[in-house]
């Protein structure tokens, strides 16, 4: 269930950010900045994130606010899905923020290599999701999540600064998941897509 205070704060911040970028009057800009500060204080009060960090997360962009893009690679072998262990001990599908100079598909291939050590090719799009409709906790900005089914062509896992292990899991033996990145509902969706040659892309 959405936190309405968080949703109002996000909307106020978005309006204030646009006003700061497009506004011409110096007094209006002062008002927009104050609205942005209030929205940041609201978000910090509703989460466990410090005000300073919230300013970085919430107010780091300029111009018209748009969602960030996150991609995830669903990689299967013998009926199991490949997950990587994050530094906090939680597991997720390989993936991350889309680089500004890469397409979402290219980004997925890059993340699979960096986090899981595998070379992959994209086979199909599984889903395009609004993160707010599926993952917790709420983020201070909008996120579009794209799930791709991938096939391994080579490579081996090497421990790195982001992940300490990679392993294949069956749908009934999933480890503790990094729910803010991918939850059980999303992993199970990917299993269904992997088993269905006529899968239709799901989208919000």
Beta strands, then each sheet from edge to edge (+ up, - down):
strand 1: 68-77
strand 2: 80-86
strand 3: 91-92
strand 4: 95-97
strand 5: 118-130
strand 6: 143-155
strand 7: 163-169
strand 8: 202-203
sheet 1: 3+ 2- 1+ 4-
sheet 2: 3+ 2- 1+ 6+ 5- 8-
sheet 3: 3+ 2- 7+
end
